[in-house]
Amino acid sequence: MNYRLILSTLGKVLLCEGFCMVLPLLCGIIYREPYVKEFLICIAICAVIGVLLSALKPKTKSLFSKEGYITVALSWIFISLFGSLPFYITGHIPSFIDAFFETASGFSTTGASILTDVESLPKSLLLWRSFTHWIGGMGVLVFLVAILPLSGGSNVYLIKAESPGPSVSKLVPKVKEGAKILYAIYFAFTALEIVLLLIGGLDVFSALTLTFGTAGTGGFAILNSGIANYSPYVQNVITVFMLIFGVDFAIYYLIILRKFKAVLKSDEFKAYIGIVLISITIITVNCLSLFGNIWDTLRHSAFQVASIMTTTGYSTTDFDLWPQLSKTVLVILMFVGACAGSTGGGMKVSRIILLLKSIVKEIRIMAHPRTTFKTTMNGRIVDHETIRGVNVYVAAYFAIFVGALLIISLDNLDFTTNFTAVVATINNIGPGFNLVGPTKNFSVFSDLSKFVLSLVMLTGRLEIFPMIMLFAPTTWKK
């Protein structure tokens, strides 16, 4: 295990986090808030520890698969721990477990909260809270790979372990160039949404925070009412961009290259659009009597489908009061999630497609045992290793799901609350139903449950295996 290289990379991550804290610091200065000193302390802590760790000189810069997974898992735990300092030091979240939960929820782009009065937070903390979504959406290590020469050319292991986006091979041969392309697309869509929200009459602060939450598909709102009190125009803009950020970023690169035939061949993209349209139609018909007219019903239905499908977690209405059919559709969408190359969470549409195709293949083999059948995706044959990886992922996913559900059940809350709390955290969605519904929060849980759910959020964001490897005894054996 190359410990010095791992620690050195962690140091660079902390330096990057300290640099990111400059934005909320400037916000505090602009709005003349009394927390400038506290942010300076947080930046100094990240800087000092970051410099000390970065100064470690590894004997070799070769980073292999195991080190890549460990580095990514530790990096996300580190940024969540140190990122919680502004909330804790300012005293607005006096419990460190609560502060860690809130920050892990931010970086993992979950949007689950323990805060009962969001509007009581100063603007600097609200901006930091939403900015963690934007940082976590594409990944801090992807950003570092794009700007720094990390790990002597072995960056691909960091990208594979962290990035919710496409594998770099889908874009360009060089990892560094692939990371730059991802962030260029990310920046462009972020800037476009900010401009459109400003056109809709929002102030700069509101436009920034809402866009950060949308781009990272996180869902932290700055009002206690969520998105309900914003104009239909703003809600529609957010709906469109939630769906945009839920698409595989490789699709946008193909569009830039004008490879439209390749886009149309994408099974995942077509399934994603299909699921969204079918879900909106079902919920619109089912909820028509709640909103009185077709246009309001369609607007709320489209918003919530986009929000849940992309695991953003914003809400314009209390969908916990919707009919059972609509709520069931939303729960199913929680599991499905967004596309594999997006900033969204969930199991991913591509995995669902491969699982269904695997079932069909097995049935055909049972019916015709002497015939050979191949599983295809986007017109290409899917190799056995990919299918095996999907099956192992699903098995690990549900093992963690059941384990977390058993632990938080010690709090003696109702089953719907517990079940949807785990669904909302492992899929990085945010709100669930009942006591963790869109108008409530996760403050009802004990410190143990909050800590477990914090780890579950990070595990879901990192596609499970980096966190499993971190805690697996075999990882640390020579």
C-alpha positions in Angstrom: 0.0 0.0 0.0 1.4 3.4 -1.1 0.5 5.3 2.1 2.6 8.3 1.4 0.9 8.8 -2.0 -2.5 8.4 -0.5 -1.8 10.9 2.3 -0.3 13.3 -0.2 -3.4 13.2 -2.4 -5.6 13.7 0.7 -3.5 16.8 1.4 -4.3 18.2 -2.0 -8.0 17.4 -1.5 -8.0 19.5 1.7 -6.2 22.3 0.0 -8.8 22.3 -2.7 -11.6 22.3 0.0 -10.0 25.2 1.8 -9.8 27.1 -1.5 -13.6 26.4 -2.1 -14.4 27.9 1.3 -13.2 31.2 0.0 -16.6 31.6 -1.9 -18.8 31.5 1.3 -16.1 33.7 3.0 -16.6 36.4 0.3 -20.4 36.0 0.7 -20.1 36.7 4.4 -18.0 39.7 3.7 -20.4 41.1 1.1 -23.4 40.6 3.4 -21.4 41.9 6.4 -22.0 38.8 8.5 -20.2 38.2 11.8 -18.6 34.8 10.7 -15.6 35.9 8.7 -13.2 34.9 11.5 -14.8 31.4 11.7 -14.4 30.8 8.0 -10.8 32.0 8.1 -10.2 29.5 10.9 -11.7 26.7 8.8 -9.7 27.7 5.7 -6.5 27.8 7.9 -7.2 24.3 9.3 -7.6 22.9 5.8 -4.6 24.7 4.5 -2.2 23.7 7.3 -3.2 20.1 7.3 -3.3 20.1 3.6 0.2 21.5 3.2 1.6 19.0 5.8 0.1 16.0 4.0 1.0 17.3 0.5 4.6 17.7 1.6 5.0 13.9 2.0 7.1 12.6 -0.8 6.1 9.1 -1.9 8.8 6.7 -3.1 6.8 6.0 -6.2 4.0 7.8 -7.9 2.4 4.6 -9.2 -1.1 4.3 -7.9 -3.0 1.0 -8.5 -6.6 0.0 -8.2 -6.6 -0.7 -4.5 -4.9 2.6 -3.6 -7.3 4.4 -6.0 -10.4 3.1 -4.2 -8.9 3.8 -0.7 -7.8 7.3 -1.7 -11.3 8.1 -3.0 -13.1 6.7 0.0 -10.8 8.6 2.5 -11.0 11.8 0.4 -14.8 11.9 0.7 -14.7 11.2 4.4 -12.1 13.9 4.9 -14.0 16.5 2.9 -17.2 15.7 4.8 -15.4 15.9 8.2 -13.5 19.2 7.5 -16.4 20.6 5.5 -18.6 20.3 8.6 -16.4 22.7 10.5 -18.1 26.0 9.3 -21.4 24.7 10.6 -19.9 23.5 13.9 -17.5 26.4 14.7 -20.1 29.1 14.0 -22.5 27.2 16.4 -25.4 27.0 13.9 -25.2 23.2 14.2 -23.8 22.6 17.7 -23.7 18.8 17.4 -20.8 17.6 15.3 -22.7 14.5 14.3 -25.4 16.7 12.9 -22.9 18.9 11.2 -21.2 15.8 9.7 -24.6 14.5 8.5 -25.5 17.8 6.8 -22.1 18.1 5.1 -22.0 14.4 4.0 -25.5 15.0 2.6 -24.2 18.0 0.8 -21.1 16.5 -0.8 -22.8 13.2 -1.6 -25.5 15.4 -3.4 -28.2 13.8 -1.2 -30.0 16.8 0.2 -31.2 15.1 3.4 -31.2 17.6 6.3 -31.4 17.7 10.0 -32.2 21.5 10.0 -35.7 22.5 11.1 -35.3 26.1 10.1 -33.1 26.6 7.1 -33.9 30.3 6.8 -32.2 30.9 10.2 -28.8 30.2 8.7 -26.6 33.1 7.5 -26.2 33.5 3.8 -22.5 32.4 3.9 -23.5 29.0 5.5 -26.4 28.6 3.1 -24.0 29.2 0.2 -21.4 26.7 1.5 -24.2 24.2 2.1 -25.4 24.4 -1.5 -21.9 24.7 -2.9 -21.0 21.3 -1.4 -23.6 19.9 -3.9 -21.8 21.5 -6.9 -18.4 20.2 -5.7 -19.7 16.7 -5.0 -21.7 16.5 -8.2 -18.8 15.9 -10.5 -16.2 15.0 -7.9 -13.3 16.8 -6.2 -10.8 14.3 -7.4 -12.0 14.6 -11.0 -11.4 18.4 -10.6 -7.9 17.8 -9.2 -7.1 15.4 -12.1 -8.1 18.1 -14.5 -5.8 20.7 -13.1 -3.0 18.8 -11.3 -0.6 16.0 -12.4 -1.7 13.5 -9.8 -0.4 9.9 -9.2 2.1 9.7 -12.1 -0.4 9.0 -14.8 -2.4 6.4 -12.9 -5.3 8.8 -12.6 -7.7 6.4 -14.2 -8.1 4.5 -10.9 -9.2 7.7 -9.2 -11.7 8.5 -11.9 -13.2 5.0 -12.0 -13.6 5.0 -8.2 -15.1 8.5 -7.8 -16.7 9.8 -10.9 -20.5 9.5 -11.4 -19.8 10.5 -14.9 -18.8 8.3 -17.9 -15.6 6.3 -18.0 -12.9 8.5 -19.5 -12.5 6.1 -22.4 -15.9 7.2 -23.7 -14.6 10.7 -24.3 -10.9 10.9 -25.1 -7.9 8.6 -24.6 -6.2 10.8 -22.1 -7.6 10.9 -18.6 -6.7 14.5 -17.9 -8.3 15.7 -21.1 -11.4 13.7 -20.3 -11.7 15.3 -16.9 -11.4 18.7 -18.5 -14.2 18.0 -20.9 -16.5 16.8 -18.1 -15.9 20.0 -16.1 -16.2 22.2 -19.2 -19.7 20.7 -19.9 -20.5 21.0 -16.2 -19.5 24.7 -16.0 -21.4 25.5 -19.2 -24.7 24.1 -18.0 -24.2 25.6 -14.6 -23.7 29.1 -16.1 -26.6 28.7 -18.4 -29.0 27.9 -15.6 -27.8 30.8 -13.5 -28.5 33.2 -16.4 -32.0 31.8 -17.0 -32.8 32.0 -13.3 -31.6 35.6 -13.2 -33.9 36.3 -16.2 -36.7 34.9 -14.1 -36.3 37.6 -11.5 -34.1 35.8 -8.9 -31.3 37.6 -7.1 -27.7 36.4 -7.6 -27.6 34.6 -4.3 -30.8 32.6 -5.0 -29.8 31.8 -8.5 -26.4 30.5 -7.4 -27.7 28.3 -4.6 -30.5 26.9 -6.6 -28.2 26.1 -9.5 -25.6 24.5 -7.3 -28.4 22.2 -5.9 -29.7 21.4 -9.4 -26.3 20.9 -11.1 -25.1 18.5 -8.4 -28.6 17.0 -8.3 -28.4 17.6 -4.5 -31.5 19.5 -3.5 -30.6 21.8 -0.6 -33.1 24.6 -0.6 -32.6 28.0 1.0 -36.3 28.4 2.0 -38.2 26.3 4.5 -40.9 25.9 1.8 -38.4 24.3 -0.7 -39.2 25.4 -4.2 -42.9 25.8 -3.7 -42.9 29.7 -3.4 -40.9 30.3 -6.6 -42.7 31.3 -9.8 -43.8 28.6 -12.3 -41.0 29.9 -14.7 -38.3 29.2 -12.1 -39.8 25.8 -11.3 -39.9 24.9 -15.0 -36.3 26.0 -15.5 -35.2 23.8 -12.6 -37.2 20.9 -13.9 -35.5 21.1 -17.3 -32.0 21.3 -15.8 -32.6 18.5 -13.3 -33.4 16.3 -16.3 -30.3 17.7 -18.2 -27.9 16.9 -15.4 -29.5 13.4 -15.1 -28.2 12.5 -18.6 -24.9 10.8 -19.3 -22.4 13.6 -20.0 -21.0 11.5 -22.8 -24.2 12.2 -24.7 -23.5 15.9 -24.7 -19.9 15.3 -25.9 -21.3 13.2 -28.7 -23.7 16.1 -29.6 -20.8 18.5 -29.6 -19.1 16.2 -32.1 -22.3 16.0 -34.1 -22.5 12.2 -33.7 -26.3 12.2 -33.5 -26.6 8.6 -34.7 -24.5 7.4 -31.7 -26.9 9.4 -29.4 -29.9 7.8 -30.9 -28.3 4.3 -30.4 -28.0 4.9 -26.6 -30.4 2.4 -24.9 -30.0 4.1 -21.6 -30.8 7.6 -23.0 -33.9 6.3 -24.7 -35.0 4.4 -21.6 -34.4 7.5 -19.4 -36.6 9.7 -21.5 -39.2 7.0 -21.8 -39.4 6.4 -18.0 -39.7 10.1 -17.3 -42.5 10.6 -19.8 -44.5 7.5 -18.7 -44.1 8.5 -15.0 -45.2 12.1 -15.6 -48.2 10.8 -17.5 -49.3 8.4 -14.8 -48.9 10.9 -12.0 -50.6 13.7 -13.9 -53.7 11.6 -14.5 -53.6 10.2 -10.9 -53.2 13.7 -9.3 -55.4 15.8 -11.5 -58.1 16.3 -8.8 -55.5 17.6 -6.3 -54.4 20.7 -8.3 -57.6 21.6 -10.2 -56.3 22.1 -13.7 -54.1 20.1 -16.1 -51.3 22.7 -16.3 -50.6 23.0 -12.6 -50.8 19.2 -12.3 -48.5 18.7 -15.2 -46.0 21.2 -13.8 -45.9 19.6 -10.3 -45.8 16.1 -11.7 -43.0 16.9 -14.1 -41.0 18.6 -11.4 -41.3 15.8 -8.9 -40.6 13.1 -11.4 -37.5 15.0 -12.6 -36.4 15.6 -9.0 -36.8 12.0 -7.8 -35.6 10.4 -11.0 -32.4 12.5 -11.0 -32.2 12.1 -7.2 -32.1 15.9 -6.7 -34.8 16.0 -4.0 -36.3 19.4 -4.6 -40.0 19.7 -4.0 -42.7 22.1 -5.1 -45.5 20.4 -3.1 -45.9 17.8 -0.3 -45.9 14.6 -2.4 -46.4 12.6 0.8 -50.1 13.6 0.5 -50.4 12.3 -3.1 -52.4 9.1 -3.9 -50.7 5.8 -3.3 -50.2 5.1 -7.0 -48.2 8.3 -7.5 -46.2 7.7 -4.3 -45.4 4.2 -5.5 -44.2 5.5 -8.8 -41.9 7.9 -7.0 -40.5 5.1 -4.8 -39.7 3.1 -7.9 -38.0 6.1 -9.5 -35.9 6.4 -6.3 -34.4 3.0 -6.9 -33.9 3.5 -10.7 -32.1 6.8 -10.5 -30.5 8.8 -13.3 -28.2 7.7 -16.1 -24.8 6.1 -15.3 -22.8 9.1 -16.7 -24.6 11.9 -14.8 -24.4 13.7 -11.5 -27.5 11.8 -10.4 -27.6 8.9 -8.0 -29.7 5.7 -7.7 -28.9 2.3 -9.2 -28.7 3.9 -12.6 -30.9 3.3 -15.7 -28.1 1.3 -17.5 -27.9 -1.2 -14.6 -31.6 -1.7 -14.6 -31.6 -2.3 -18.4 -28.8 -4.9 -18.0 -30.5 -6.6 -15.2 -33.7 -6.9 -17.2 -31.9 -8.1 -20.3 -30.0 -10.7 -18.1 -33.4 -12.0 -16.9 -34.7 -12.3 -20.5 -31.5 -14.0 -21.5 -31.7 -16.6 -18.7 -35.4 -17.3 -19.6 -34.4 -17.8 -23.3 -31.5 -20.1 -22.3 -33.9 -22.2 -20.2 -36.3 -22.5 -23.1 -33.5 -23.2 -25.6 -30.5 -24.6 -23.7 -28.6 -25.5 -26.9 -28.7 -22.0 -28.3 -26.2 -19.2 -27.5 -27.6 -15.8 -26.6 -25.7 -12.5 -26.2 -26.7 -9.5 -24.1 -26.4 -6.3 -26.1 -26.3 -2.6 -25.1 -26.3 0.3 -27.6 -25.9 -2.2 -30.4 -22.8 -3.8 -28.9 -22.3 -7.1 -27.1 -21.9 -6.7 -23.3 -19.1 -8.8 -22.0 -19.5 -11.2 -19.1 -17.4 -9.1 -16.7 -19.8 -6.2 -17.1 -22.8 -8.4 -16.3 -21.0 -9.9 -13.3 -20.1 -6.4 -12.1 -23.7 -5.3 -12.2 -24.9 -8.4 -10.4 -22.3 -8.0 -7.6 -23.2 -4.3 -7.3 -26.9 -5.1 -6.8 -26.1 -7.8 -4.2 -23.8 -5.4 -2.3 -26.4 -2.6 -2.6 -29.1 -4.6 -1.0 -26.8 -6.0 1.7 -25.9 -2.5 2.8 -29.5 -1.5 2.5 -30.7 -4.2 4.8 -27.9 -3.6 7.3 -28.6 0.1 7.5 -32.3 -0.5 7.8 -31.8 -2.9 10.7 -29.5 -0.4 12.6 -31.8 2.6 12.3 -34.8 0.5 13.3 -33.3 0.6 16.8 -34.9 4.1 17.0 -38.3 2.5 17.0 -39.7 4.7 14.2 -42.3 3.5 11.8 -41.3 1.2 8.9 -42.2 3.7 6.1 -40.0 6.3 7.7 -37.1 3.9 8.2 -37.4 2.2 4.8 -37.6 5.5 2.8 -34.9 7.1 4.9 -32.5 4.4 3.7 -33.8 4.6 0.1 -33.4 8.3 0.2 -29.8 8.2 1.5 -28.3 5.3 -0.4 -29.7 6.6 -3.6 -28.7 10.2 -2.7 -32.2 11.6 -3.1 -33.0 13.5 0.2 -36.6 13.4 1.2 -38.5 10.2 1.9 -42.0 9.7 3.3 -43.7 10.1 6.6 -41.3 11.6 9.2 -38.6 12.2 6.6 -41.1 13.5 4.0 -40.5 16.7 1.9 -41.9 19.0 4.6 -39.9 17.2 7.4 -36.3 16.2 8.1 -33.9 13.7 9.5 -33.6 15.3 13.0 -35.9 12.6 14.4 -33.1 10.0 14.3 -30.5 9.2 17.0 -26.8 10.1 16.6 -26.0 6.5 15.8 -28.6 6.4 13.0 -27.4 9.8 11.6 -23.8 8.5 11.5 -24.9 5.3 9.8 -27.0 7.2 7.3 -24.1 9.6 6.7 -21.9 6.7 5.7 -24.7 5.3 3.6 -24.9 8.6 1.7 -21.2 8.5 1.0 -21.4 4.9 0.0 -24.2 5.5 -2.4 -22.4 8.4 -4.0 -19.2 6.4 -4.5 -21.0 3.5 -6.1 -20.5 1.3 -3.0 -17.2 -0.4 -3.6 -14.7 2.3 -2.5 -16.3 2.4 1.0 -16.5 -1.4 1.1 -12.8 -1.7 0.3 -12.0 0.9 2.9 -13.6 -1.2 5.7 -12.7 -4.6 4.4 -9.9 -6.3 6.4 -8.5 -8.0 3.3 -7.7 -4.6 1.8 -5.1 -3.9 4.5 -3.4 -7.3 4.3 -0.1 -7.5 2.5 
